[in-house]
Every structure is written in structure tokens, then in C-alpha cells.
Amino acid sequence: MTQSAATTTATAELTTTGSSTADRSAPTALVVLGHHRADSLSAHIAGRAVDRLTAAGYTIDFLDLQAENFDPRMTVADQPEWGNRDKVYSPTAEAHMRRMLAADVMVVVFPVYWQSVPALLKGWIDAVWNYGFAYGRSKPRLAGKRILWLGLAGATADDAIIPGMQQLLEAQLNEGLAYYSGFADSRVGLLPDAEEQPQSLDAEGNLVIGEAISGDARTTHYAAFDAKAEAFVDDLLAAELVNV
């Protein structure tokens, strides 16, 4: 699904500036978009997260990995050196590390590919969440931060694969990544029903593609989709208030 030109323009403006013009004394939220298209549903949901966080008083740093020409391929400059946890990595990785350090809250938006994150986002994790920065210290430099992973899935909400997909993403992102990086709160917000044409498997394993939704039904469908994504953001912020 693609969104309107207005949404695309708003996303581009955030990408160009790198952050909002809100009060710098306000808490900062780093919103990371891990999709290659600015007119994608993922980009739209990232924009909704920005709106929600802005309304809650956060200064926004918007990191569109594709728009900022992030190269997900590992390089020697960003390869960990196990005997040197103070290694200075590539200028790009170091700049992204500083943006993570400056953020109080992070929201990462991505399409679910093969029950995992896409290569664009995985490469960012490998290069930026690196040894000596995200892990490898008695007290992680990211200790105490909070993160929400918003994953958009083409599978329908009633597909039997959804519970397993949720568990896999939580194991990878919450336990295998955020836990070792010292995050105080890491949660996965899975958003099924991202496709306009519902996709499922029949009893014999054949792919079944339903009719595309349109008109009022489409409007209602994606309004509910937006509301679910916003609720995940709201829940993260509400938990922060409770923990304080």
C-alpha cells in the first residue's frame, strides 16, 4: 500500500532536517525507518509515530535509512575488534551512535521479511549496535533506554503464523539485541493485515490471495491499522510514566 503525496512530502521534510524544530530541552525520540520506499505503508506508520511522539512533547530525530543512503553491507571499518572495545568506527556508524545516545526513546519501523527485519535494517544493527558501544561493557552505554519495534506483516491477523512470528521477533529484538544492550524496555508491536489483498495458505500449503479491499472498507481497515500502531506508541509512553 502506498500513501498520499502529502504523507510522502512530510516524511521527506523530516528526513531532510534530521530532527524536528521542537524545544531542545524536551526528551528526544529517535524514529528509524527501515524501508526502501518513502511512499510505503511503513513510511506512513513511521510518520504516525512521529506525530504521536511530537504530541507527547518529544523532540524528533527521524532516521530514514534509505533516504540517508545507509549502506547495509559490513565493512572493515565497522567490523568489531574483540581486543579493542574503544575502536572508532566509520563516520556514518559513529554519527548514528551519537544519535542513539541522544535519544531517550526509540521507535523502529520496518516490514517483516521472512519473520525478521529487512537487510537495510539488519545492516544498520550490525554496524551501529557494535562492540564497545551497544555491548561489551560492564554497563552498556545504552542502559536505561526504551525502544519499540513496529513490524508490518502481510499475513492476516487470524493466520496461524502470527503467534510464532511474534515470538521470533521478540526473541531476536528484545532478547537477542535490546537485552544485551541494556535497554530498560524493549517491545515488539506486530502489525498484521498490512496488505490490501489478504494473503493466507490453504490446508495444502498453497498461497491464497483474496480480493483487494476498496472504498469505505479500505478506509476503515487502514484507520484501524493506524490506531493499532499509535496504541503501541501510547503504551510505551504510558509505561514510562508509570515507571517514573
MARKOLMAR-609962 format. One line per field, with one value per residue (C-alpha): y, x, z; residue in one letter; residue number from 1. Coordinates in Angstrom, 3 decimals. Example, Ala and Ser with C-alpha at 12.3 -4.5 7.8 and 13.67 -1.06 7.14 Angstrom:
// MARKOLMAR-609962
v	(-4.500 -1.060) $
u	(12.300 13.670) $
w	(7.800 7.140) $
residuo	(a s) $
num	(1 2) $
//
This chain:
// MARKOLMAR-609962
v	(0.000 3.485 6.674 10.135 12.614 14.732 11.936 11.364 15.069 15.250 12.237 13.776 17.013 15.145 13.198 16.344 18.148 15.104 16.266 18.421 22.033 21.356 22.578 21.069 20.765 18.242 14.492 13.120 10.281 8.629 7.217 4.829 3.822 0.585 0.602 1.435 3.422 6.788 6.089 2.756 1.865 1.520 5.151 6.193 4.389 5.987 9.334 8.418 7.501 10.879 12.634 10.697 11.364 15.032 15.390 13.845 16.542 14.767 16.326 14.063 12.791 10.984 8.482 7.243 4.718 4.668 8.445 8.903 6.394 3.968 1.051 -2.146 -4.072 -4.719 -3.044 -3.451 -0.033 -1.330 -4.843 -5.433 -5.762 -8.001 -6.723 -3.078 -2.060 1.607 1.236 4.267 3.023 4.600 8.233 7.064 4.471 6.883 9.555 7.083 6.006 9.615 9.875 6.751 8.098 11.370 9.593 8.835 6.699 4.854 3.630 1.428 0.789 -1.953 -4.519 -8.100 -10.126 -13.885 -13.352 -10.985 -7.464 -6.456 -6.303 -2.497 -2.567 -5.645 -3.979 -0.902 -3.049 -4.893 -1.719 0.644 -1.605 -2.579 -3.986 -1.450 0.676 -1.402 -4.325 -5.418 -3.165 -3.885 -1.061 -0.704 2.841 2.439 1.321 2.510 3.490 2.370 1.017 -0.030 -2.203 -1.784 -4.617 -4.594 -8.046 -9.067 -12.071 -11.685 -11.338 -14.746 -16.540 -19.344 -17.994 -14.776 -16.088 -17.715 -14.570 -12.523 -14.925 -14.944 -11.164 -10.854 -13.388 -11.575 -7.975 -7.996 -10.847 -11.124 -7.402 -4.944 -7.127 -7.309 -3.577 -2.673 -1.331 -0.927 -1.630 -3.277 -4.392 -5.618 -4.208 -6.598 -5.148 -7.859 -7.173 -4.753 -5.940 -4.633 -8.152 -10.630 -13.492 -16.890 -20.536 -23.265 -26.723 -27.916 -25.008 -23.098 -19.306 -17.824 -14.134 -12.531 -9.610 -6.157 -4.022 -0.685 2.291 2.691 -0.759 0.198 3.484 1.698 -1.011 1.364 3.676 0.676 -0.183 3.337 3.218 -0.061 1.348 4.502 2.402 0.639 4.037 5.218 2.073 2.623 6.208 5.273 2.634 5.274 7.461 4.554 3.583 7.145) $
u	(0.000 1.253 0.162 -0.675 1.820 1.232 2.469 5.482 6.347 6.064 8.367 10.874 10.904 11.678 14.416 16.000 16.137 17.180 15.125 12.178 12.415 10.836 12.258 15.722 15.116 12.370 13.092 14.268 12.779 14.764 12.384 14.113 12.531 13.868 12.146 13.475 10.419 9.242 5.680 5.377 2.946 5.971 6.917 3.354 3.358 6.702 5.029 2.162 4.672 6.371 3.020 2.250 5.631 5.544 2.135 3.630 6.298 9.251 11.827 12.065 15.185 13.938 16.372 15.250 17.972 17.244 16.958 20.221 21.897 22.846 24.801 23.872 26.957 29.519 32.906 36.304 35.814 32.743 33.981 34.273 37.769 37.364 40.588 39.606 36.245 37.163 37.577 36.460 34.118 33.197 31.983 28.471 28.321 29.760 27.217 24.364 25.748 25.619 22.008 21.134 22.892 20.964 17.595 15.506 13.092 13.485 10.821 11.959 9.517 10.071 8.345 8.630 10.630 10.828 9.853 12.764 13.927 14.917 18.582 18.599 17.745 19.838 22.918 22.269 22.039 25.260 27.253 25.838 24.879 28.520 31.056 32.145 29.072 25.910 27.567 30.909 30.958 30.036 27.490 26.122 26.188 22.530 21.465 18.033 16.742 13.375 12.573 9.535 9.858 6.904 6.857 4.377 3.341 1.413 -0.119 -3.664 -4.306 -6.008 -3.180 -1.736 1.751 1.232 1.933 5.156 6.149 5.623 7.761 10.573 10.710 10.677 13.499 15.602 14.927 14.049 16.191 18.952 19.551 17.983 18.624 22.358 22.410 20.976 17.586 15.160 12.169 12.032 8.789 7.600 4.409 3.411 1.011 -0.566 -3.042 -0.676 -1.601 -4.635 -5.178 -5.379 -2.913 -3.159 -2.246 -4.791 -4.658 -2.247 0.122 -0.969 -0.936 -4.429 -4.751 -8.102 -9.771 -8.349 -10.322 -11.531 -13.739 -15.070 -13.856 -10.296 -10.558 -11.878 -9.233 -6.290 -7.794 -7.821 -4.275 -3.098 -4.896 -3.202 0.240 -0.481 -1.661 1.705 3.419 0.977 1.559 5.325 4.936 2.376 4.727 7.441 5.173 4.326 7.987 8.958) $
w	(0.000 -0.772 0.903 -0.363 -1.716 1.382 3.627 1.407 1.462 5.237 5.601 3.197 5.167 8.380 6.641 5.257 8.572 10.601 13.561 14.415 15.478 18.870 22.181 22.610 26.364 25.647 25.664 22.329 20.314 17.533 14.897 12.496 9.193 7.723 4.337 0.874 -0.257 1.042 -0.163 1.677 4.418 6.696 6.000 6.693 10.047 10.914 10.271 12.581 15.286 14.797 15.215 18.395 19.944 18.983 20.636 23.781 23.884 22.292 20.014 16.962 15.237 12.127 10.620 7.198 6.391 2.663 2.303 4.179 1.825 4.562 3.090 4.955 3.789 6.503 6.023 7.640 9.254 11.088 11.803 15.568 17.041 20.054 21.627 21.270 22.637 22.119 18.367 16.370 13.677 10.334 10.386 9.486 12.257 14.798 13.826 14.232 17.595 18.769 17.621 19.612 22.701 22.434 22.302 25.361 23.353 20.053 17.640 14.755 11.889 9.315 7.102 8.323 5.777 6.373 10.012 10.547 9.724 6.158 5.115 5.286 8.981 9.801 8.305 10.435 13.541 12.682 12.005 14.625 17.529 17.652 20.095 22.678 22.020 22.335 24.116 25.520 28.599 32.209 31.926 28.392 27.030 26.059 29.536 30.608 27.178 25.816 22.356 20.351 17.250 14.875 12.351 9.458 8.260 5.169 6.931 8.199 11.917 12.074 10.278 12.400 11.704 13.687 17.232 16.056 14.181 17.330 19.348 16.785 16.579 20.356 20.658 18.060 19.018 22.707 23.997 21.406 20.937 23.383 26.439 25.742 25.052 28.445 27.352 30.226 27.996 24.574 22.979 19.581 18.110 15.339 12.761 10.587 7.756 6.037 2.541 0.650 -0.681 2.227 1.880 3.500 2.998 2.423 4.004 1.304 1.705 -1.390 -1.313 -1.446 -2.334 -1.623 -3.312 -2.661 -0.263 -1.584 -0.835 2.680 3.678 2.780 4.674 7.751 7.514 7.465 10.071 12.409 11.297 12.157 15.505 16.441 15.619 17.612 20.556 20.659 20.884 23.541 25.601 25.540 26.715 29.368 30.785 31.035 33.157 35.439 35.875 36.817) $
residuo	(m t q s a a t t t a t a e l t t t g s s t a d r s a p t a l v v l g h h r a d s l s a h i a g r a v d r l t a a g y t i d f l d l q a e n f d p r m t v a d q p e w g n r d k v y s p t a e a h m r r m l a a d v m v v v f p v y w q s v p a l l k g w i d a v w n y g f a y g r s k p r l a g k r i l w l g l a g a t a d d a i i p g m q q l l e a q l n e g l a y y s g f a d s r v g l l p d a e e q p q s l d a e g n l v i g e a i s g d a r t t h y a a f d a k a e a f v d d l l a a e l v n v) $
num	(1 2 3 4 5 6 7 8 9 10 11 12 13 14 15 16 17 18 19 20 21 22 23 24 25 26 27 28 29 30 31 32 33 34 35 36 37 38 39 40 41 42 43 44 45 46 47 48 49 50 51 52 53 54 55 56 57 58 59 60 61 62 63 64 65 66 67 68 69 70 71 72 73 74 75 76 77 78 79 80 81 82 83 84 85 86 87 88 89 90 91 92 93 94 95 96 97 98 99 100 101 102 103 104 105 106 107 108 109 110 111 112 113 114 115 116 117 118 119 120 121 122 123 124 125 126 127 128 129 130 131 132 133 134 135 136 137 138 139 140 141 142 143 144 145 146 147 148 149 150 151 152 153 154 155 156 157 158 159 160 161 162 163 164 165 166 167 168 169 170 171 172 173 174 175 176 177 178 179 180 181 182 183 184 185 186 187 188 189 190 191 192 193 194 195 196 197 198 199 200 201 202 203 204 205 206 207 208 209 210 211 212 213 214 215 216 217 218 219 220 221 222 223 224 225 226 227 228 229 230 231 232 233 234 235 236 237 238 239 240 241 242 243 244) $
//
